[in-house]
Amino acid sequence: LVGSEMCIRDSSNFLTQGELLNNFEKKLGEVCKNGVDIYWENVGGKTFNAVYPHFRDFARIPVCGVISMYNNQSQQLEQDRLPMLFRNVLTWRLRIQGFIVSEFPEQKLEAMQHLEKWYIEGKLKYREDIVEGLDNMVEAFQGLLRGDNFGKLLIKVN
């Protein structure tokens, strides 16, 4: 599974944030020797490019965001991988599907109950990148678009 709390997890191995940032593509290949069946797409850009060659036949890719492309500046500098992606969607028979939480309003109450229970039990793992003060908000947001943060970016107001 790629896209979980530590970005890479197999049955016996967790990688730290530092290990992920240093030589991500190589570490991914070592941990995912048999390829990737599910990749939760939330970032795009370099992260997607590192995971992409490891997709197995019939891999599933739920897409809920591509934050690296929101300001669109870095996209111009990278190779256009769309033609290759769609060739591989065909040959690897990938399943890519976008989704938005507003598509499931009837499940909101049930989801919130499960999430609250899992939070209280310590089963939800999350990362927060907290920036102090509104005066740092613009720089923090620009860093978010560059991929400088790890986890949910929050601005703490005193």
C-alpha positions in Angstrom: 0.0 0.0 0.0 1.4 3.4 -1.0 -0.1 6.5 0.5 -0.6 5.4 4.1 0.7 7.3 7.2 4.3 6.7 6.4 3.8 6.8 2.7 5.3 3.3 2.3 4.2 0.3 4.4 4.6 -3.4 3.9 3.9 -6.2 6.4 7.2 -5.7 8.2 8.7 -2.3 7.4 8.0 1.3 8.1 10.2 4.1 6.6 10.7 7.3 8.5 10.1 10.7 6.9 13.9 11.2 6.6 14.3 7.9 4.8 11.4 8.8 2.5 12.9 12.1 1.5 16.3 10.6 0.8 16.2 8.6 -2.3 12.4 8.0 -2.3 12.3 6.1 -5.7 15.0 3.7 -4.6 13.4 3.0 -1.2 10.1 2.5 -2.9 11.5 -0.1 -5.2 13.1 -1.9 -2.3 10.0 -2.0 -0.2 7.6 -2.7 -3.0 9.5 -5.5 -4.7 6.3 -7.0 -6.1 4.9 -3.7 -7.3 2.1 -1.5 -6.1 -1.6 -2.6 -6.1 -3.2 0.5 -4.6 -1.8 4.1 -4.7 -3.8 6.9 -3.0 -3.2 9.9 -5.2 -3.2 13.1 -3.2 0.0 14.8 -4.3 0.9 14.2 -7.9 4.2 15.4 -9.3 7.4 13.8 -8.1 5.5 11.4 -5.8 3.3 10.1 -8.6 6.4 9.8 -10.9 8.2 7.7 -8.3 5.3 5.3 -7.8 4.1 5.1 -11.4 6.7 2.6 -12.7 5.8 0.2 -9.9 2.1 -0.2 -10.7 1.1 -3.8 -11.1 -1.5 -5.1 -13.5 -5.0 -4.1 -12.3 -3.6 -1.5 -9.8 -6.2 0.8 -8.3 -5.6 4.5 -8.0 -8.2 6.5 -6.1 -7.5 10.2 -6.8 -8.6 12.8 -4.3 -6.1 15.5 -5.0 -3.0 16.6 -6.9 -1.6 19.4 -4.6 1.7 19.6 -6.4 -0.2 20.9 -9.5 -2.5 23.4 -7.8 -0.3 26.4 -8.6 0.8 24.8 -12.0 4.3 26.4 -12.0 6.3 23.1 -11.6 4.1 21.3 -14.2 5.7 23.2 -17.0 9.2 22.0 -16.0 8.3 18.3 -15.9 8.0 15.8 -18.8 4.4 15.3 -20.0 3.8 11.7 -18.8 0.1 11.7 -19.8 0.5 9.8 -23.1 2.6 7.1 -21.3 0.1 6.9 -18.5 -2.8 6.2 -20.7 -0.8 3.6 -22.7 -0.2 1.9 -19.4 -3.8 2.3 -18.2 -4.6 0.2 -21.2 -1.8 -2.4 -21.1 -1.7 -2.7 -17.2 -5.5 -2.4 -17.0 -5.2 0.2 -14.3 -8.3 1.5 -12.6 -8.2 5.3 -11.9 -11.2 6.9 -10.3 -11.6 10.4 -8.9 -13.8 11.0 -5.9 -15.0 13.8 -3.7 -16.4 13.5 -0.2 -19.5 15.5 -1.2 -20.5 12.6 -3.4 -21.4 10.6 -0.3 -23.5 12.9 2.0 -25.7 10.0 3.2 -22.6 8.3 4.8 -21.3 11.4 6.6 -22.8 10.6 10.0 -21.6 7.0 9.9 -18.1 8.1 8.8 -17.9 10.7 11.6 -18.9 8.1 14.2 -16.2 5.6 13.0 -13.5 8.4 12.7 -14.3 9.7 16.2 -14.0 6.1 17.7 -10.8 5.4 15.8 -9.3 8.8 16.9 -10.2 8.1 20.6 -8.7 4.6 20.3 -5.5 6.0 18.7 -6.0 4.1 15.5 -6.0 7.2 13.2 -2.4 8.3 12.4 -1.8 11.7 11.1 0.9 14.3 10.7 0.6 18.0 11.3 2.9 20.7 10.1 2.2 23.7 12.4 3.3 27.2 11.4 3.1 29.9 14.1 1.3 33.2 13.4 -0.7 34.8 10.6 2.4 36.7 9.5 3.8 33.4 8.2 0.7 32.3 6.4 1.6 33.3 2.9 5.1 31.7 3.1 3.5 28.6 4.6 0.9 28.4 1.8 3.6 28.8 -0.9 5.6 26.1 0.8 2.5 23.8 0.7 2.3 24.3 -3.0 6.1 23.5 -3.3 5.7 20.4 -1.2 7.8 21.7 1.7 5.4 20.3 4.4 4.7 16.8 5.5 1.1 16.2 6.7 -1.7 18.6 7.3 -0.6 22.3 7.2 -2.0 24.4 10.0 -1.5 28.0 10.9 -1.5 28.6 14.7 -3.0 31.9 15.7 -2.1 33.2 19.2 
